[in-house]
C-alpha cells in the first residue's frame, strides 16, 4: 500500500519553495505526491528579485482537482499559495466535494507581486472559506499577526496567544511558527490543539529566514499525516526534518 499526499499550491520558478518543494518533501519522506498548480510565481533577477505573479485560471484549477481526485484515492491534502479570491472559491468547492482525513493549510496570505487591496480580499476569503476546513494551519509570524488580529508578536507567550485566537477561527490544530524571528537561542514554534500547548524547539541555525522552510514544514506534516502519524508526532518530525534541511 502506497501512502499518497496531495498538494494544491503555487509553482515557484527557482525550486526553493512552493509546489516544487512540497513534492520533493513528500518524495523524501516516502510518500507519493500529487500536485495541482494554482499560480506561477517567478522572480525578476534584474529588479532585486521582485515577485512576478500569474494566477492559473480558476476553471483550469478545477480541472486539475477533478483529474487528481478521480485518478487517486486522496484523503490528505496540503493547501499552499492560492493567490486570488477566484482560486480560493474553486479550491474550497473542491474540498467540499469529498471527505478528507486531514487538510493542512499553509496560509500564504500575500505575494509581493499583488496589490494591497487584492491581497486583503484574498486574506478574507481564505479565512472564511478554507481555514474552517483545516486539520492543521501553519502560520508564520506575519500570518499569525494577520489571522489573530494582534499588533505584534515578539515573545513566545504572544505567539501562544495568537495560536489560541487562530484556533477560534475553526482549525483543529495550530502550528504557529516563531522561527528565527523571536529573540533567544532557539527557534520556537507553538502547537496548540484547543487545550494543550506544546513548544517545538531547536537551536537556531543562523539568524536569517530561509526561503521555503515554511512550505517544507507544512509538506512534511502532510506527509507524516498521510503515513498515519498523529498531528503532534507529525509536527515534531516535521520540525526535525526542516531543521536538518536548514543545516
TATA-V987805 format. One record per backbone hydrogen bond with DSSP energy under -0.5 kcal/mol. NH is the residue of the N-H (numbers start at 1). CO is the residue of the C=O. If there is no record, write none. Layout:
<<NH | CO> <NH | CO>>
This chain:
<<5 | 32> <6 | 76> <7 | 34> <8 | 78> <9 | 7> <9 | 36> <11 | 39> <13 | 11> <13 | 41> <15 | 12> <19 | 10> <20 | 17> <21 | 17> <22 | 18> <23 | 19> <24 | 20> <25 | 21> <26 | 22> <27 | 23> <28 | 24> <29 | 25> <30 | 27> <31 | 26> <32 | 3> <33 | 31> <34 | 5> <36 | 7> <38 | 9> <40 | 54> <41 | 11> <41 | 39> <42 | 40> <42 | 52> <44 | 50> <45 | 43> <47 | 44> <49 | 44> <50 | 44> <50 | 47> <52 | 42> <54 | 40> <56 | 38> <60 | 57> <61 | 57> <62 | 58> <63 | 59> <64 | 60> <65 | 61> <66 | 62> <67 | 63> <68 | 64> <69 | 65> <70 | 66> <71 | 67> <72 | 68> <74 | 72> <77 | 102> <78 | 6> <79 | 104> <80 | 8> <80 | 78> <88 | 84> <89 | 85> <90 | 86> <91 | 87> <92 | 88> <93 | 89> <94 | 90> <95 | 91> <96 | 92> <97 | 93> <97 | 94> <98 | 95> <101 | 75> <102 | 75> <104 | 77> <105 | 103> <105 | 136> <106 | 79> <106 | 104> <107 | 105> <108 | 106> <109 | 107> <114 | 111> <119 | 115> <120 | 116> <121 | 117> <122 | 118> <123 | 119> <124 | 120> <125 | 121> <126 | 122> <127 | 123> <128 | 124> <129 | 125> <130 | 126> <131 | 126> <133 | 130> <134 | 130> <134 | 131> <135 | 103> <136 | 103> <137 | 173> <138 | 105> <144 | 140> <145 | 141> <146 | 142> <147 | 143> <148 | 144> <149 | 145> <150 | 145> <159 | 155> <160 | 156> <161 | 157> <162 | 158> <163 | 159> <164 | 160> <165 | 161> <166 | 162> <167 | 163> <168 | 164> <169 | 166> <170 | 167> <171 | 166> <172 | 134> <173 | 135> <174 | 192> <175 | 137> <176 | 174> <176 | 190> <177 | 139> <177 | 175> <178 | 176> <178 | 188> <181 | 178> <182 | 179> <183 | 154> <187 | 202> <188 | 179> <188 | 186> <189 | 200> <190 | 176> <191 | 198> <192 | 174> <192 | 190> <193 | 196> <198 | 191> <200 | 189> <200 | 198> <201 | 199> <202 | 187> <204 | 185> <206 | 204> <211 | 209> <213 | 210> <216 | 212> <217 | 213> <218 | 214> <219 | 215> <220 | 216> <221 | 217> <222 | 218> <223 | 219> <224 | 220> <225 | 221> <226 | 222> <227 | 223> <228 | 225> <229 | 224> <234 | 230> <235 | 231> <236 | 232> <237 | 233> <238 | 234> <239 | 235> <240 | 236> <241 | 237> <242 | 238> <243 | 239> <244 | 240> <245 | 241> <246 | 242> <247 | 243>>
